[in-house]
Amino acid sequence: MLVMFLAMLETEEDQRRFTRLFEAHEKKIYAVALRVLGDRDRDRAEDAAQQTWLQLIKYWDRVSALPWEETEGYVVTVSKNCALDILRADRKTVALPEDWAPPAQEDRQDEYDYLVSLIRSLPENYRRVLELKLVEEQTNKEIARRLGLSESAVAVRVLRGRNLLKERLEKEGYTYDAV
């Protein structure tokens, strides 16, 4: 993950300073997010931590201008705010009723119904995003706007949700790569 963040910075000096910041505060950022979101919500704490790093890069000019002694407080505040943003987004999200019947193609109805049941069995933060992505065929931008998330958070949840679906399909003997 660090490599991805470093690619967003322009100069080697910025990359060195960011690497130092990352190594010094990576665990603290995750711990703060986990504390805000609840000890059982590790996936969302990871999402909040990733959002924290993206916010720090977005405002890198401000962050890099801080004296080193002040960076910890700044980083902790950003982490807490990113976690709180996730909690606020959850309050805005309304789950689809269990008896909701999504539109489906006539052919391959059984496969489609099975995929929908697998999506519904996923943890809520992945389930809702995948419903919008795979069932309602919305773009990441539309999903982000609808759920009050960033596009990168949506992309991460889509990727992780698809991986969970793939794992569940493979456990049942399917070798279906297009999920």
Accessible surface in RSA format (square Angstrom, percent):
REM  Atomic radii and reference values for relative SASA: ProtOr
REM  Chains: A
REM  Algorithm: Lee & Richards
REM  Probe-radius: 1.40
REM  Slices: 20
REM RES _ NUM      All-atoms   Total-Side   Main-Chain    Non-polar    All polar
REM                ABS   REL    ABS   REL    ABS   REL    ABS   REL    ABS   REL
RES MET A   1   124.29  64.4  71.73  47.5  52.55 125.1  80.68  68.6  43.61  57.8
RES LEU A   2    39.61  22.1  37.32  26.7   2.29   5.7  37.32  26.2   2.29   6.2
RES VAL A   3   120.74  79.5 119.92 108.6   0.82   2.0 120.07 104.3   0.67   1.8
RES MET A   4    83.03  43.0  74.51  49.3   8.52  20.3  42.97  36.5  40.06  53.1
RES PHE A   5     0.00   0.0   0.00   0.0   0.00   0.0   0.00   0.0   0.00   0.0
RES LEU A   6    36.54  20.3  36.54  26.1   0.00   0.0  36.54  25.7   0.00   0.0
RES ALA A   7    83.73  77.0  46.71  72.1  37.03  84.2  56.63  79.8  27.10  71.8
RES MET A   8    87.67  45.4  57.16  37.8  30.52  72.7  57.33  48.7  30.34  40.2
RES LEU A   9    14.35   8.0   5.93   4.2   8.42  21.2   7.25   5.1   7.10  19.1
RES GLU A  10   166.73  95.7 130.41  98.7  36.33  86.5  50.56  97.8 116.17  94.9
RES THR A  11    68.99  49.1  64.71  65.6   4.28  10.2  66.38  89.2   2.61   4.0
RES GLU A  12   125.13  71.8 119.56  90.4   5.57  13.3  42.56  82.3  82.57  67.4
RES GLU A  13   103.37  59.3 101.55  76.8   1.82   4.3  53.42 103.3  49.95  40.8
RES ASP A  14    36.08  25.3  36.06  35.9   0.02   0.1   0.02   0.1  36.06  36.0
RES GLN A  15    54.06  30.2  53.72  39.3   0.34   0.8   7.85  16.7  46.21  35.0
RES ARG A  16   142.17  59.7 133.32  68.0   8.85  21.1  74.34 101.6  67.82  41.1
RES ARG A  17    53.12  22.3  48.28  24.6   4.84  11.5  21.84  29.8  31.28  19.0
RES PHE A  18     0.00   0.0   0.00   0.0   0.00   0.0   0.00   0.0   0.00   0.0
RES THR A  19    33.31  23.7  33.31  33.8   0.00   0.0  28.65  38.5   4.66   7.0
RES ARG A  20   123.48  51.8 118.90  60.6   4.58  10.9  48.02  65.6  75.45  45.7
RES LEU A  21     2.15   1.2   2.15   1.5   0.00   0.0   2.15   1.5   0.00   0.0
RES PHE A  22    14.94   7.5  14.94   9.3   0.00   0.0  14.94   9.1   0.00   0.0
RES GLU A  23   127.08  73.0  97.08  73.4  30.00  71.4  39.22  75.9  87.86  71.7
RES ALA A  24    57.90  53.2  20.08  31.0  37.82  86.0  31.30  44.1  26.59  70.4
RES HIS A  25    14.63   8.0  14.59  10.1   0.04   0.1  12.24  12.6   2.39   2.8
RES GLU A  26    77.67  44.6  76.21  57.7   1.46   3.5  17.01  32.9  60.66  49.5
RES LYS A  27   174.49  85.1 167.37 102.7   7.12  17.0 113.51 102.2  60.98  65.0
RES LYS A  28    84.24  41.1  76.92  47.2   7.33  17.4  30.68  27.6  53.57  57.1
RES ILE A  29     0.01   0.0   0.01   0.0   0.00   0.0   0.01   0.0   0.00   0.0
RES TYR A  30    58.72  27.4  58.72  33.4   0.00   0.0  53.79  40.4   4.93   6.1
RES ALA A  31    43.81  40.3  38.79  59.9   5.01  11.4  41.31  58.2   2.49   6.6
RES VAL A  32     8.38   5.5   8.38   7.6   0.00   0.0   8.38   7.3   0.00   0.0
RES ALA A  33     0.00   0.0   0.00   0.0   0.00   0.0   0.00   0.0   0.00   0.0
RES LEU A  34    22.02  12.3  22.02  15.8   0.00   0.0  22.02  15.5   0.00   0.0
RES ARG A  35   169.63  71.2 148.64  75.8  20.98  50.0  69.09  94.4 100.54  60.9
RES VAL A  36    43.39  28.5  19.93  18.0  23.46  56.5  27.00  23.5  16.39  44.4
RES LEU A  37    16.12   9.0   0.00   0.0  16.12  40.5   0.83   0.6  15.29  41.1
RES GLY A  38    30.23  37.3   0.00   N/A  30.23  37.3  30.15  82.7   0.08   0.2
RES ASP A  39   103.96  72.8  93.96  93.5  10.00  23.7  30.90  72.7  73.06  72.9
RES ARG A  40   235.81  99.0 203.77 103.9  32.04  76.3  81.77 111.8 154.04  93.4
RES ASP A  41    36.62  25.6  33.43  33.3   3.19   7.5  13.40  31.5  23.22  23.2
RES ARG A  42   133.10  55.9 131.43  67.0   1.67   4.0  47.77  65.3  85.33  51.7
RES ASP A  43    54.54  38.2  52.92  52.7   1.62   3.8   3.75   8.8  50.79  50.7
RES ARG A  44    28.87  12.1  28.87  14.7   0.00   0.0   6.47   8.8  22.41  13.6
RES ALA A  45     0.00   0.0   0.00   0.0   0.00   0.0   0.00   0.0   0.00   0.0
RES GLU A  46    70.72  40.6  67.87  51.3   2.85   6.8  20.17  39.0  50.55  41.3
RES ASP A  47     1.84   1.3   0.77   0.8   1.08   2.5   1.34   3.2   0.50   0.5
RES ALA A  48     0.00   0.0   0.00   0.0   0.00   0.0   0.00   0.0   0.00   0.0
RES ALA A  49    11.57  10.6  11.57  17.8   0.00   0.0  11.57  16.3   0.00   0.0
RES GLN A  50    18.01  10.1  17.68  12.9   0.33   0.8   2.17   4.6  15.84  12.0
RES GLN A  51    20.87  11.7  20.87  15.3   0.00   0.0  12.23  26.0   8.64   6.6
RES THR A  52     0.00   0.0   0.00   0.0   0.00   0.0   0.00   0.0   0.00   0.0
RES TRP A  53     4.50   1.8   4.50   2.2   0.00   0.0   1.33   0.7   3.17   5.1
RES LEU A  54    30.68  17.1  26.69  19.1   3.99  10.0  26.98  19.0   3.70  10.0
RES GLN A  55    59.06  33.0  58.26  42.6   0.80   1.9  12.16  25.9  46.90  35.6
RES LEU A  56     0.82   0.5   0.37   0.3   0.46   1.1   0.82   0.6   0.00   0.0
RES ILE A  57    22.08  12.6  14.72  11.0   7.36  17.7  14.72  10.6   7.36  20.0
RES LYS A  58   140.51  68.5 106.59  65.4  33.92  80.8  70.73  63.7  69.78  74.3
RES TYR A  59    85.45  39.9  80.89  46.0   4.56  11.9  53.84  40.5  31.60  39.0
RES TRP A  60    12.75   5.1  11.74   5.7   1.01   2.4  11.74   6.3   1.01   1.6
RES ASP A  61   126.60  88.7 116.41 115.9  10.19  24.1  39.32  92.5  87.29  87.1
RES ARG A  62   138.73  58.2 128.34  65.4  10.39  24.7  49.40  67.5  89.33  54.1
RES VAL A  63     1.41   0.9   1.41   1.3   0.00   0.0   1.41   1.2   0.00   0.0
RES SER A  64    33.55  28.3  19.32  25.8  14.23  32.8   6.09  13.0  27.46  38.5
RES ALA A  65    83.81  77.1  48.05  74.2  35.76  81.3  59.15  83.3  24.66  65.3
RES LEU A  66    36.46  20.3  32.12  23.0   4.34  10.9  32.98  23.2   3.47   9.3
RES PRO A  67    64.57  47.1  52.11  47.5  12.45  45.3  64.56  53.3   0.01   0.1
RES TRP A  68    68.27  27.4  60.66  29.4   7.61  17.9  37.37  19.9  30.90  50.1
RES GLU A  69   143.46  82.4 113.13  85.6  30.34  72.2  71.81 138.9  71.65  58.5
RES GLU A  70    95.37  54.8  85.62  64.8   9.75  23.2  37.04  71.6  58.33  47.6
RES THR A  71     1.88   1.3   1.58   1.6   0.30   0.7   1.36   1.8   0.52   0.8
RES GLU A  72    73.66  42.3  73.64  55.7   0.02   0.0  18.60  36.0  55.06  45.0
RES GLY A  73    44.69  55.1   0.00   N/A  44.69  55.1  39.55 108.5   5.14  11.5
RES TYR A  74    55.33  25.8  48.14  27.4   7.19  18.7  45.59  34.3   9.74  12.0
RES VAL A  75     0.15   0.1   0.15   0.1   0.00   0.0   0.15   0.1   0.00   0.0
RES VAL A  76    42.93  28.2  42.93  38.9   0.00   0.0  42.93  37.3   0.00   0.0
RES THR A  77    67.30  47.9  65.87  66.8   1.43   3.4  42.10  56.5  25.21  38.1
RES VAL A  78    23.10  15.2  21.91  19.8   1.18   2.8  23.08  20.1   0.02   0.0
RES SER A  79     0.00   0.0   0.00   0.0   0.00   0.0   0.00   0.0   0.00   0.0
RES LYS A  80    89.23  43.5  89.23  54.7   0.00   0.0  38.46  34.6  50.77  54.1
RES ASN A  81    63.79  44.0  63.79  61.6   0.00   0.0  17.98  43.3  45.81  44.3
RES CYS A  82     9.00   6.8   7.17   8.0   1.83   4.3   1.74   4.4   7.26   7.8
RES ALA A  83     0.00   0.0   0.00   0.0   0.00   0.0   0.00   0.0   0.00   0.0
RES LEU A  84    54.14  30.1  54.03  38.7   0.10   0.3  54.03  37.9   0.10   0.3
RES ASP A  85    72.23  50.6  68.43  68.1   3.80   9.0  25.29  59.5  46.94  46.8
RES ILE A  86     7.83   4.5   7.50   5.6   0.34   0.8   7.80   5.6   0.03   0.1
RES LEU A  87    46.59  25.9  45.44  32.5   1.15   2.9  45.44  31.9   1.15   3.1
RES ARG A  88   105.94  44.5 104.58  53.3   1.37   3.3  43.46  59.4  62.49  37.9
RES ALA A  89     4.66   4.3   2.83   4.4   1.82   4.2   4.25   6.0   0.41   1.1
RES ASP A  90    53.76  37.7  41.45  41.3  12.31  29.1  23.67  55.7  30.09  30.0
RES ARG A  91   178.92  75.1 144.55  73.7  34.37  81.8  76.31 104.3 102.61  62.2
RES LYS A  92   147.92  72.2 120.23  73.8  27.69  65.9  77.19  69.5  70.74  75.3
RES THR A  93    36.73  26.1  16.64  16.9  20.09  47.9  15.69  21.1  21.04  31.8
RES VAL A  94   118.16  77.8 107.51  97.3  10.65  25.7 110.51  96.0   7.65  20.8
RES ALA A  95    50.91  46.8  34.39  53.1  16.52  37.6  34.39  48.4  16.52  43.8
RES LEU A  96    31.01  17.3  23.78  17.0   7.23  18.2  24.31  17.1   6.69  18.0
RES PRO A  97    79.99  58.3  67.27  61.3  12.72  46.2  79.54  65.7   0.44   2.8
RES GLU A  98   134.10  77.0 118.17  89.4  15.94  37.9  68.93 133.3  65.18  53.2
RES ASP A  99   126.02  88.3  94.92  94.5  31.10  73.5  50.41 118.6  75.61  75.4
RES TRP A 100    64.61  25.9  55.38  26.8   9.23  21.7  38.76  20.7  25.85  41.9
RES ALA A 101    86.16  79.2  61.18  94.4  24.98  56.8  63.74  89.8  22.42  59.4
RES PRO A 102    20.87  15.2  10.31   9.4  10.56  38.4  10.31   8.5  10.56  65.6
RES PRO A 103    99.56  72.6  82.42  75.1  17.13  62.3  95.06  78.5   4.49  27.9
RES ALA A 104    40.38  37.1   5.58   8.6  34.80  79.2  10.83  15.2  29.55  78.3
RES GLN A 105   122.33  68.4 114.37  83.6   7.96  18.9  43.03  91.6  79.30  60.1
RES GLU A 106   166.71  95.7 144.88 109.6  21.84  52.0  64.18 124.1 102.54  83.7
RES ASP A 107    96.28  67.4  85.73  85.3  10.55  24.9  46.69 109.9  49.59  49.5
RES ARG A 108   143.81  60.4 123.19  62.8  20.62  49.1  51.48  70.4  92.33  56.0
RES GLN A 109    70.97  39.7  68.12  49.8   2.85   6.8  39.84  84.8  31.13  23.6
RES ASP A 110   120.25  84.2 112.21 111.7   8.03  19.0  36.76  86.5  83.49  83.3
RES GLU A 111    98.75  56.7  90.92  68.8   7.82  18.6  46.51  90.0  52.24  42.6
RES TYR A 112    45.25  21.1  40.49  23.0   4.76  12.4  43.41  32.6   1.84   2.3
RES ASP A 113    71.20  49.9  64.97  64.7   6.23  14.7  28.54  67.2  42.66  42.5
RES TYR A 114    62.72  29.3  58.02  33.0   4.71  12.2  62.30  46.8   0.42   0.5
RES LEU A 115    48.32  26.9  48.12  34.4   0.20   0.5  48.32  33.9   0.00   0.0
RES VAL A 116    12.86   8.5  12.86  11.6   0.00   0.0  12.86  11.2   0.00   0.0
RES SER A 117    58.58  49.5  48.76  65.1   9.82  22.6  44.53  94.8  14.05  19.7
RES LEU A 118    15.13   8.4  14.82  10.6   0.31   0.8  15.13  10.6   0.00   0.0
RES ILE A 119     1.13   0.6   1.13   0.8   0.00   0.0   1.13   0.8   0.00   0.0
RES ARG A 120    65.27  27.4  47.71  24.3  17.56  41.8  17.42  23.8  47.85  29.0
RES SER A 121    66.24  56.0  36.49  48.7  29.75  68.5  46.48  99.0  19.76  27.7
RES LEU A 122     8.79   4.9   0.00   0.0   8.79  22.1   0.04   0.0   8.75  23.6
RES PRO A 123    59.78  43.6  46.54  42.4  13.24  48.1  59.29  49.0   0.49   3.0
RES GLU A 124    90.06  51.7  80.89  61.2   9.17  21.8  64.24 124.3  25.82  21.1
RES ASN A 125    17.01  11.7   9.24   8.9   7.77  18.7   8.65  20.8   8.37   8.1
RES TYR A 126     3.69   1.7   3.69   2.1   0.00   0.0   1.47   1.1   2.22   2.7
RES ARG A 127    15.51   6.5  15.51   7.9   0.00   0.0   4.61   6.3  10.90   6.6
RES ARG A 128    12.67   5.3  12.67   6.5   0.00   0.0   4.31   5.9   8.36   5.1
RES VAL A 129     0.27   0.2   0.27   0.2   0.00   0.0   0.27   0.2   0.00   0.0
RES LEU A 130     0.00   0.0   0.00   0.0   0.00   0.0   0.00   0.0   0.00   0.0
RES GLU A 131     3.99   2.3   3.99   3.0   0.00   0.0   2.99   5.8   1.00   0.8
RES LEU A 132     0.00   0.0   0.00   0.0   0.00   0.0   0.00   0.0   0.00   0.0
RES LYS A 133    51.29  25.0  44.49  27.3   6.80  16.2  19.03  17.1  32.26  34.4
RES LEU A 134    45.94  25.6  27.66  19.8  18.28  45.9  30.04  21.1  15.90  42.8
RES VAL A 135    12.99   8.5   3.05   2.8   9.94  24.0   3.29   2.9   9.70  26.3
RES GLU A 136    56.28  32.3  30.95  23.4  25.33  60.3  22.03  42.6  34.25  28.0
RES GLU A 137   143.48  82.4 116.55  88.2  26.93  64.1  35.16  68.0 108.31  88.4
RES GLN A 138    35.43  19.8  30.98  22.6   4.45  10.6  11.98  25.5  23.45  17.8
RES THR A 139    73.79  52.5  71.70  72.7   2.08   5.0  71.16  95.6   2.62   4.0
RES ASN A 140    38.39  26.5  35.87  34.7   2.52   6.1   9.69  23.3  28.70  27.7
RES LYS A 141   121.90  59.5 120.06  73.7   1.84   4.4  63.04  56.7  58.86  62.7
RES GLU A 142    73.09  42.0  70.01  53.0   3.08   7.3  20.10  38.9  52.99  43.3
RES ILE A 143     0.00   0.0   0.00   0.0   0.00   0.0   0.00   0.0   0.00   0.0
RES ALA A 144     6.83   6.3   5.97   9.2   0.86   2.0   6.08   8.6   0.75   2.0
RES ARG A 145   165.32  69.4 137.95  70.3  27.36  65.2  78.68 107.5  86.63  52.5
RES ARG A 146   113.98  47.9  83.84  42.7  30.14  71.8  42.01  57.4  71.97  43.6
RES LEU A 147     8.55   4.8   8.26   5.9   0.29   0.7   8.55   6.0   0.00   0.0
RES GLY A 148    43.20  53.3   0.00   N/A  43.20  53.3  22.77  62.5  20.42  45.7
RES LEU A 149    24.74  13.8   7.90   5.7  16.84  42.3  13.76   9.7  10.98  29.5
RES SER A 150    46.50  39.3  30.67  40.9  15.83  36.5  40.16  85.5   6.35   8.9
RES GLU A 151    89.62  51.5  83.75  63.4   5.87  14.0  28.08  54.3  61.53  50.2
RES SER A 152    40.70  34.4  32.55  43.4   8.15  18.8  34.81  74.1   5.89   8.2
RES ALA A 153     4.56   4.2   3.42   5.3   1.14   2.6   4.56   6.4   0.00   0.0
RES VAL A 154     0.00   0.0   0.00   0.0   0.00   0.0   0.00   0.0   0.00   0.0
RES ALA A 155    43.24  39.8  37.85  58.4   5.39  12.3  39.37  55.4   3.87  10.3
RES VAL A 156    23.50  15.5  22.36  20.2   1.14   2.7  23.48  20.4   0.02   0.1
RES ARG A 157     8.37   3.5   8.37   4.3   0.00   0.0   0.00   0.0   8.37   5.1
RES VAL A 158    10.23   6.7  10.23   9.3   0.00   0.0  10.23   8.9   0.00   0.0
RES LEU A 159   111.70  62.2 110.39  79.0   1.31   3.3 111.54  78.3   0.16   0.4
RES ARG A 160    61.84  26.0  59.74  30.5   2.10   5.0  26.20  35.8  35.64  21.6
RES GLY A 161     0.00   0.0   0.00   N/A   0.00   0.0   0.00   0.0   0.00   0.0
RES ARG A 162    79.97  33.6  78.85  40.2   1.12   2.7  13.55  18.5  66.42  40.3
RES ASN A 163    68.56  47.3  67.67  65.4   0.89   2.1  16.07  38.7  52.48  50.7
RES LEU A 164    48.45  27.0  48.26  34.5   0.19   0.5  48.26  33.9   0.19   0.5
RES LEU A 165     0.00   0.0   0.00   0.0   0.00   0.0   0.00   0.0   0.00   0.0
RES LYS A 166    79.04  38.6  79.04  48.5   0.00   0.0  28.50  25.7  50.53  53.8
RES GLU A 167    92.25  53.0  89.98  68.1   2.27   5.4  32.03  61.9  60.23  49.2
RES ARG A 168    68.89  28.9  67.56  34.4   1.33   3.2  21.95  30.0  46.94  28.4
RES LEU A 169    10.65   5.9  10.65   7.6   0.00   0.0  10.65   7.5   0.00   0.0
RES GLU A 170    88.50  50.8  71.88  54.4  16.63  39.6  26.14  50.6  62.36  50.9
RES LYS A 171   175.52  85.6 135.74  83.3  39.77  94.7  90.05  81.1  85.47  91.0
RES GLU A 172   105.51  60.6  72.46  54.8  33.05  78.7  32.43  62.7  73.08  59.7
RES GLY A 173    62.27  76.8   0.00   N/A  62.27  76.8  35.26  96.8  27.01  60.5
RES TYR A 174   108.12  50.5 103.57  58.9   4.55  11.8  65.66  49.3  42.46  52.3
RES THR A 175   129.88  92.4 101.09 102.5  28.79  68.6  72.93  98.0  56.95  86.1
RES TYR A 176   103.00  48.1  99.08  56.4   3.93  10.2  68.80  51.7  34.20  42.2
RES ASP A 177   120.27  84.2  92.62  92.2  27.65  65.4  34.97  82.3  85.30  85.1
RES ALA A 178    84.70  77.9  47.26  72.9  37.44  85.2  58.86  82.9  25.85  68.5
RES VAL A 179    26.60  17.5   2.26   2.1  24.33  58.6  10.79   9.4  15.81  42.9
END  Absolute sums over single chains surface
CHAIN  1 A    10722.6       9008.7       1713.9       5637.8       5084.8
END  Absolute sums over all chains
TOTAL         10722.6       9008.7       1713.9       5637.8       5084.8
